[in-house]
Amino acid sequence: MIKFIIPAIIVFLIVLFWENINELVYKKFNIKINYIVAIIIVAILGAIFTLLYF
């Protein structure tokens, strides 16, 4: 049961503090983290669809 609770807490904390995380990354690297997350999601979906196609 603990293996389901810990990831849920981690996801909840990421969602709760998303703006603070985004500002911190933008200040350090001068890039919006939203673009990085969008690219990663598109790449993962592309890989899944490619695997399902073949």
N, C-alpha and C positions, 0 to 999 in steps of 0.2 A: 504494500500500500504506500510505503514511503517513496517508492520510485515514481508514483503518480503525483504525489503532493509536491515534491521538490521542483520538478519542471513547471508545474502550475504556478508555484510561488515565483519562480524566476521570470516566467512570461508576464505575470501580473506586475512585478516590479519594473520590468522593461517598459510595459505599456504605461505605467503610472509615471515614470520619470523620463519618458521619451524626449520631451522638450529639453530637459537639462542635458541629456546625453547628446542630443543633436547640437546644442549650443557649444558644448565642450569640444566636440569633434570639429565643429566649424572654426572655433578659435584656434585650435592647434594646427589643423591641416588645411584650413581654408577651402573645405569642400563640404557640401551638404550630404549628410548621411542618407537622406531619403533617396538620392540618386543611386547610391551604392546598393541599398536594399532593393530598389526596383530592378536594377540590373541582375542581382543575384536571384531574385524570384523569377524573372524572365528566363534566365539560364537554366534554373532547376526545372521549370515547366517545359522548356524546350527539350531538355534531356529526357524527361518523363515521356513526353509525346513521341520523341524519336524512338525510345525503347518500346513503346506500345505499338508503334507503326511496324517495326521489324520483327 
